[in-house]
Amino acid sequence: MSNNEYHLVWEDSFSHDGPVDRNKWDFDTGTGGNDWGNQEAQYYTDRIENARYQGQRLIIEARREDYGGQRFTSARLKSKSAWTYGRLQAKAKLPSGRGLWPAIWMLPQAQSYGNAYWPDNGEIDLMEQVGFDSNRIVSSVHTAAFNHMKNSQPTNGVQVHDACNNFKIYTLDWTSDKLEMFVGDDNNPFFQRVLIWERKGQNWEGWGGQKGIDEGIFPKTMEIEWIRFYQCTSKAPVIDPPHSTTRVIGIRSSANGKFICAENGGNSPLIANRDTVSGWETFDLIILDGNNVALKSHANGQYVCAENSGDGPLIANRSQVSSWESFTLVNRGDGRVALVAVNEKYVCADNFGNSELVANRTSVESWETFDLVPQ
């Protein structure tokens, strides 16, 4: 287990009864037959019958009903926030019954590598369980080189005799060089290590339904008491560029007149959604040479990076400046500028500033224009 120290940056404790919080969660809906499913028999919906907050828990309910051309319904939720590296924990009680396949897993936000979204960009399965073997908890990792189509994915399972009767805590520790997954309880969340990227497995296509579906078991629920994500606080020392000059600024988007914020203390992608400037909205503008600059967030003292060569959202998570952390300032007149990233594309405050900043534009309009406001 990692000895890093972590701080909480996101959680959902499902504190009200009613629909799922759409500020935190999106849904995949449909049959999963358009390249994102695993041959499931259900129709995924966003209805309260299939996913809801109830009794301070998230309830995901599989039902036997004819809907959308399928004989079953369920729900598939995905968080709106995303991170690279950290600790993910979920406290959940699992259902049992032949044909069920509950899971807690992670997919990338964007296609940054290779020619195919999956498996080239990876998948992390913190917890999978199938109803015909309900006391076995499985963790896996998939990459372009290691995945179930090649029978090469790192995977392992452990026996948890009360996984369907009691709430268990499932933990992923994810760093740049290691993935570890655990199952435990409140007394010891790390009681059993499930996987440390070391074992090979089998082809899981349609795994949950390999022994058919017992239609007499429904409805069945997966209950989640809370989900939390932590970021590591033991970061590398920040190395400032030599022979540089610095200005302290706030960055205001012309798209919506809002200031850019390094959300969650700098641990989430940048977004233009703040009316005023405080610590999270303050940056050092570091003049490297000519019109080339770097931006260092006061939220966490880290440099803003155009992740994945500019194809991912901007985030303040780097301890030193290289090409991904260097931007070119383009003067737009009247004190306004545009920023060009390593991929030679303009930084954009998409959706009138309501989406994460990303460097993906080839021309400049208001969404790609910013005011540098001295602080």
Backbone torsions as a table, in degrees:
resi	resn	phi	psi	omega
1	MET	NA	142.6	-179.8
2	SER	-65.0	143.8	175.7
3	ASN	-94.4	6.8	-179.9
4	ASN	-63.3	152.7	172.8
5	GLU	-94.1	142.3	-174.9
6	TYR	-124.8	151.2	171.4
7	HIS	-129.0	144.9	-175.4
8	LEU	-71.6	128.5	178.1
9	VAL	-118.8	-14.3	-179.0
10	TRP	-160.2	143.0	173.4
11	GLU	-159.7	160.1	169.2
12	ASP	-137.7	120.6	179.0
13	SER	-109.2	7.2	170.0
14	PHE	55.1	54.6	-166.8
15	SER	-82.6	-7.4	178.8
16	HIS	-124.2	156.4	174.8
17	ASP	-88.5	135.2	177.8
18	GLY	141.1	-156.7	-177.7
19	PRO	-65.8	161.6	175.7
20	VAL	-64.1	142.9	179.7
21	ASP	-70.2	107.1	-177.1
22	ARG	-74.1	-9.2	172.1
23	ASN	-74.5	-20.2	-178.2
24	LYS	-111.1	-21.7	-170.2
25	TRP	-133.4	143.6	166.8
26	ASP	-113.4	169.2	177.8
27	PHE	-123.0	142.6	158.5
28	ASP	-89.6	129.7	-180.0
29	THR	-124.2	150.0	-179.5
30	GLY	119.3	-159.6	-174.9
31	THR	-97.2	-10.0	-175.3
32	GLY	75.6	11.8	-179.0
33	GLY	-84.2	-3.6	-178.8
34	ASN	-101.9	50.6	171.0
35	ASP	79.6	5.1	176.4
36	TRP	-116.6	1.7	-178.9
37	GLY	-102.9	-180.0	179.0
38	ASN	-126.1	44.0	178.9
39	GLN	62.3	33.0	178.2
40	GLU	-68.2	153.8	-179.5
41	ALA	-89.5	-7.9	-173.8
42	GLN	-96.0	164.5	167.4
43	TYR	-101.8	122.5	179.6
44	TYR	-81.2	128.7	-179.8
45	THR	-122.8	170.9	171.2
46	ASP	-111.5	23.2	-178.2
47	ARG	-77.7	154.6	178.2
48	ILE	-67.0	-22.4	176.1
49	GLU	-63.8	-28.9	-175.9
50	ASN	-104.0	-20.5	178.7
51	ALA	-152.8	127.4	-176.7
52	ARG	-161.3	161.9	169.2
53	TYR	-94.7	126.7	-177.0
54	GLN	-152.2	124.6	177.8
55	GLY	61.2	37.4	-178.8
56	GLN	60.9	35.7	175.3
57	ARG	-141.2	152.0	167.8
58	LEU	-87.2	123.0	179.0
59	ILE	-107.5	120.3	171.7
60	ILE	-110.2	117.6	-169.8
61	GLU	-117.2	124.1	171.9
62	ALA	-92.4	132.6	-174.1
63	ARG	-128.2	146.2	171.7
64	ARG	-89.9	103.4	178.8
65	GLU	-159.1	149.2	176.1
66	ASP	-80.7	121.5	-175.2
67	TYR	-157.0	128.4	176.0
68	GLY	57.8	30.8	-179.8
69	GLY	82.8	2.5	178.1
70	GLN	-112.5	165.7	-177.4
71	ARG	-98.5	-2.9	-178.6
72	PHE	-141.5	159.3	171.9
73	THR	-131.0	155.6	174.2
74	SER	-160.9	-166.7	179.6
75	ALA	-138.3	148.3	178.5
76	ARG	-132.1	108.5	-175.6
77	LEU	-103.7	149.3	175.0
78	LYS	-139.4	137.8	-176.9
79	SER	-69.9	147.6	175.4
80	LYS	-80.1	-24.3	176.4
81	SER	-88.4	152.4	-179.2
82	ALA	-147.0	148.4	-179.8
83	TRP	-141.7	160.5	169.8
84	THR	-115.7	119.3	179.7
85	TYR	74.9	140.3	179.4
86	GLY	146.4	-160.7	179.7
87	ARG	-123.1	122.2	174.5
88	LEU	-105.9	130.4	175.9
89	GLN	-132.8	141.1	175.4
90	ALA	-139.0	135.4	177.1
91	LYS	-105.8	115.2	-169.6
92	ALA	-142.9	152.2	170.2
93	LYS	-116.8	129.6	-170.0
94	LEU	-98.8	153.6	174.9
95	PRO	-83.3	170.2	173.2
96	SER	-133.6	154.2	179.5
97	GLY	142.3	137.8	-176.3
98	ARG	-62.9	127.3	179.8
99	GLY	105.8	-10.8	179.2
100	LEU	-83.5	155.2	-177.4
101	TRP	-153.7	65.5	177.8
102	PRO	-71.3	151.7	-177.0
103	ALA	-156.4	151.2	168.9
104	ILE	-124.6	117.3	-170.9
105	TRP	-151.8	169.2	-174.4
106	MET	-130.6	136.2	173.1
107	LEU	-125.5	156.5	-179.2
108	PRO	-72.2	152.9	176.7
109	GLN	-69.2	-36.0	-172.8
110	ALA	-139.7	160.3	174.7
111	GLN	-86.4	105.7	-176.8
112	SER	-110.4	-15.3	-175.5
113	TYR	-131.6	145.9	169.6
114	GLY	67.9	-170.1	-176.2
115	ASN	-98.2	-11.3	-177.0
116	ALA	-127.6	136.7	176.9
117	TYR	-56.0	-48.5	176.0
118	TRP	-124.3	132.9	9.6
119	PRO	-95.8	3.4	-170.2
120	ASP	-58.2	-29.5	-176.2
121	ASN	-101.3	2.2	167.6
122	GLY	90.7	166.1	176.8
123	GLU	-158.4	137.6	176.7
124	ILE	-121.2	118.4	179.0
125	ASP	-103.1	100.6	179.7
126	LEU	-69.4	-43.4	-177.6
127	MET	-145.9	126.0	168.3
128	GLU	-133.3	144.6	179.1
129	GLN	-147.8	139.6	175.7
130	VAL	-114.5	144.6	-171.5
131	GLY	-63.7	-26.8	179.8
132	PHE	-80.0	-5.0	176.2
133	ASP	-142.8	61.3	-161.8
134	SER	-72.5	-14.6	178.7
135	ASN	-94.8	5.8	179.9
136	ARG	-106.1	119.6	179.4
137	ILE	-103.8	129.0	-173.8
138	VAL	-120.6	138.5	172.6
139	SER	-123.8	145.9	-175.9
140	SER	-150.5	163.7	173.0
141	VAL	-133.9	140.3	176.5
142	HIS	-126.1	135.4	174.6
143	THR	-138.1	179.6	177.7
144	ALA	-59.5	-38.7	-177.5
145	ALA	-85.5	-28.5	-174.5
146	PHE	-126.9	105.0	-179.3
147	ASN	-157.1	168.1	-172.1
148	HIS	-68.8	-22.1	177.5
149	MET	-68.0	-25.0	177.6
150	LYS	-101.5	3.9	-174.8
151	ASN	54.6	36.8	-173.5
152	SER	-127.9	4.1	-175.1
153	GLN	-70.1	139.8	171.9
154	PRO	-66.0	124.0	-177.8
155	THR	-153.6	151.9	176.7
156	ASN	-159.9	151.8	177.9
157	GLY	-129.1	149.9	177.0
158	VAL	-131.5	156.9	178.1
159	GLN	-86.9	126.9	175.6
160	VAL	-127.7	98.7	-165.3
161	HIS	-66.5	-22.5	-176.8
162	ASP	-118.0	27.2	-177.5
163	ALA	-62.3	-26.0	-178.3
164	CYS	-97.7	-7.0	-177.8
165	ASN	-109.0	-25.9	-177.0
166	ASN	-131.2	157.3	176.0
167	PHE	-75.1	133.5	177.1
168	LYS	-120.2	151.9	177.7
169	ILE	-101.4	123.3	179.3
170	TYR	-106.6	127.4	-172.0
171	THR	-125.6	133.9	168.1
172	LEU	-114.7	124.2	167.8
173	ASP	-105.9	119.9	-171.3
174	TRP	-128.5	114.8	174.3
175	THR	-121.2	-179.4	-177.4
176	SER	-69.1	-16.1	-177.0
177	ASP	-127.0	6.1	-177.3
178	LYS	-159.6	144.7	171.6
179	LEU	-123.5	126.2	175.6
180	GLU	-129.4	138.4	179.5
181	MET	-130.0	142.1	-172.3
182	PHE	-136.7	160.7	168.8
183	VAL	-135.5	137.6	-179.6
184	GLY	-163.8	-152.2	-179.7
185	ASP	-140.4	-170.3	-177.6
186	ASP	-60.6	-33.9	-179.6
187	ASN	-71.9	-34.4	-179.2
188	ASN	-154.8	89.7	-179.9
189	PRO	-61.3	-19.7	-176.8
190	PHE	-105.6	30.5	-173.9
191	PHE	-58.8	-44.8	179.1
192	GLN	-125.0	126.8	169.6
193	ARG	-80.8	127.4	179.3
194	VAL	-91.4	-43.9	-173.6
195	LEU	-150.9	141.5	169.9
196	ILE	-134.8	44.1	-179.7
197	TRP	49.2	67.4	-174.6
198	GLU	-143.2	-8.8	-174.5
199	ARG	-127.8	157.1	-178.8
200	LYS	-107.2	158.3	-172.3
201	GLY	-135.0	-150.2	-170.6
202	GLN	-120.6	173.6	175.6
203	ASN	-76.2	123.0	-173.9
204	TRP	-106.2	11.1	-176.9
205	GLU	-55.9	120.8	-179.0
206	GLY	68.0	25.2	-171.1
207	TRP	-55.3	-47.9	-174.7
208	GLY	-61.4	-27.0	-178.0
209	GLY	-105.3	16.6	-176.5
210	GLN	-60.0	-27.8	-178.7
211	LYS	-112.7	24.7	176.2
212	GLY	82.5	179.8	-178.1
213	ILE	-122.8	125.5	175.3
214	ASP	-83.1	103.4	-174.5
215	GLU	-72.9	-8.7	-178.8
216	GLY	-86.6	-1.2	-174.0
217	ILE	-90.4	-13.0	-167.8
218	PHE	-84.6	154.4	0.9
219	PRO	-78.0	154.0	177.8
220	LYS	-130.0	143.1	-176.7
221	THR	-125.7	145.0	164.7
222	MET	-104.0	127.6	-176.8
223	GLU	-112.9	131.0	-179.1
224	ILE	-122.3	123.9	-176.5
225	GLU	-84.5	-36.7	174.4
226	TRP	-164.2	158.4	173.2
227	ILE	-132.5	134.5	-177.7
228	ARG	-138.0	145.2	173.4
229	PHE	-127.0	133.5	-178.1
230	TYR	-119.2	148.3	172.8
231	GLN	-110.8	150.1	-179.5
232	CYS	-76.0	135.8	179.3
233	THR	-94.9	-11.1	-178.0
234	SER	-90.1	74.4	-178.0
235	LYS	-91.0	161.1	178.1
236	ALA	-65.8	151.0	178.0
237	PRO	-61.2	140.9	-179.8
238	VAL	-75.9	133.0	179.7
239	ILE	-113.1	111.0	179.8
240	ASP	-78.9	145.6	178.9
241	PRO	-64.3	143.0	177.6
242	PRO	-72.5	153.5	172.4
243	HIS	56.8	40.5	178.8
244	SER	-114.8	157.9	175.0
245	THR	-116.6	154.8	-169.8
246	THR	-131.3	139.4	169.4
247	ARG	-124.0	141.9	177.1
248	VAL	-95.4	125.2	-171.9
249	ILE	-140.2	162.2	158.1
250	GLY	-108.3	151.6	-177.2
251	ILE	-116.9	115.5	-176.1
252	ARG	-108.3	129.7	-178.6
253	SER	-79.5	133.9	173.8
254	SER	-73.3	-14.7	-179.1
255	ALA	-67.6	-37.9	-176.1
256	ASN	-140.2	2.7	-180.0
257	GLY	72.3	13.6	-178.2
258	LYS	-102.1	153.5	178.6
259	PHE	-84.2	146.0	177.4
260	ILE	-74.0	136.5	-177.0
261	CYS	-123.1	135.6	170.5
262	ALA	-86.8	84.6	-170.9
263	GLU	-55.9	151.9	175.7
264	ASN	53.8	47.3	178.8
265	GLY	65.0	27.4	179.3
266	GLY	90.2	2.7	-175.1
267	ASN	-94.6	-5.0	176.0
268	SER	-116.0	161.5	179.7
269	PRO	-58.3	151.7	179.9
270	LEU	-67.2	143.0	178.8
271	ILE	-149.3	143.5	-179.0
272	ALA	-93.8	91.6	-174.4
273	ASN	-145.0	16.8	-175.9
274	ARG	-116.0	140.4	-178.6
275	ASP	-81.1	-28.7	-176.6
276	THR	-132.6	171.5	-177.4
277	VAL	-107.6	125.1	168.3
278	SER	-131.9	-153.1	-174.6
279	GLY	-61.0	-43.4	-176.0
280	TRP	-71.5	-16.6	-178.0
281	GLU	-104.3	9.1	-177.4
282	THR	-106.8	137.2	-178.2
283	PHE	-135.2	149.4	165.4
284	ASP	-87.1	122.8	171.2
285	LEU	-92.2	109.2	-173.9
286	ILE	-103.6	115.8	179.8
287	ILE	-80.1	113.0	-178.6
288	LEU	-82.8	-57.1	174.9
289	ASP	-168.1	137.9	-179.9
290	GLY	57.9	-123.4	179.1
291	ASN	-98.3	7.9	179.4
292	ASN	-87.4	130.3	-175.0
293	VAL	-135.5	163.0	167.7
294	ALA	-125.2	156.6	179.2
295	LEU	-121.5	124.8	178.2
296	LYS	-115.6	125.1	-175.9
297	SER	-77.6	135.8	172.8
298	HIS	-76.1	-13.8	-179.8
299	ALA	-65.7	-37.6	-177.4
300	ASN	-141.6	2.5	179.1
301	GLY	72.5	16.1	-178.9
302	GLN	-106.5	157.1	-178.9
303	TYR	-83.2	144.2	175.9
304	VAL	-73.1	134.1	-176.4
305	CYS	-124.0	136.5	169.3
306	ALA	-85.6	86.6	-170.5
307	GLU	-52.8	147.0	174.7
308	ASN	53.1	50.1	179.0
309	SER	58.5	32.0	176.4
310	GLY	95.1	-4.6	-177.3
311	ASP	-88.3	-10.8	176.3
312	GLY	-106.9	170.3	180.0
313	PRO	-65.9	152.3	177.2
314	LEU	-70.7	136.0	-179.6
315	ILE	-148.6	145.0	-179.8
316	ALA	-91.9	90.8	-175.0
317	ASN	-144.9	18.0	-177.1
318	ARG	-117.0	143.6	-174.8
319	SER	-93.1	-9.5	176.4
320	GLN	-151.7	169.2	-172.6
321	VAL	-100.1	124.3	166.8
322	SER	-130.4	-157.6	-174.2
323	SER	-63.6	-36.7	-177.3
324	TRP	-69.8	-19.9	-178.8
325	GLU	-102.2	8.1	-179.1
326	SER	-109.3	135.5	-179.8
327	PHE	-129.0	151.5	175.9
328	THR	-102.3	126.6	176.8
329	LEU	-83.2	129.4	176.2
330	VAL	-115.5	118.2	-177.3
331	ASN	-71.0	125.1	179.8
332	ARG	-107.4	5.4	-179.9
333	GLY	84.1	159.3	179.3
334	ASP	56.9	31.5	178.5
335	GLY	77.9	6.9	-178.1
336	ARG	-101.7	153.1	-176.9
337	VAL	-137.3	162.9	165.2
338	ALA	-117.6	156.9	-178.9
339	LEU	-119.3	128.0	177.8
340	VAL	-108.9	128.6	-175.8
341	ALA	-93.3	-175.0	-175.4
342	VAL	-61.5	-24.8	-179.8
343	ASN	-89.2	10.7	178.8
344	GLU	64.4	27.4	176.2
345	LYS	-119.1	155.6	-175.8
346	TYR	-80.6	142.9	173.6
347	VAL	-72.4	134.8	-173.6
348	CYS	-127.4	133.7	169.7
349	ALA	-92.3	83.6	-168.8
350	ASP	-65.9	159.9	177.7
351	ASN	53.0	49.8	-179.0
352	PHE	56.0	33.9	177.3
353	GLY	87.3	2.9	-175.6
354	ASN	-90.4	-4.4	177.7
355	SER	-113.1	165.8	179.6
356	GLU	-61.1	145.0	177.7
357	LEU	-67.2	136.1	179.2
358	VAL	-146.6	146.1	180.0
359	ALA	-95.2	91.2	-174.9
360	ASN	-144.3	16.5	-176.1
361	ARG	-112.3	143.0	-178.3
362	THR	-99.1	-7.3	177.8
363	SER	-140.9	170.6	-172.5
364	VAL	-115.4	125.0	168.0
365	GLU	-129.5	-159.8	-177.5
366	SER	-64.5	-34.0	-178.3
367	TRP	-66.1	-20.6	-178.3
368	GLU	-105.5	12.4	-176.4
369	THR	-115.5	139.9	-174.7
370	PHE	-137.6	149.8	170.0
371	ASP	-98.5	134.4	172.4
372	LEU	-97.5	107.6	-172.6
373	VAL	-101.6	114.5	-178.5
374	PRO	-59.5	143.9	178.9
375	GLN	-120.8	NA	NA
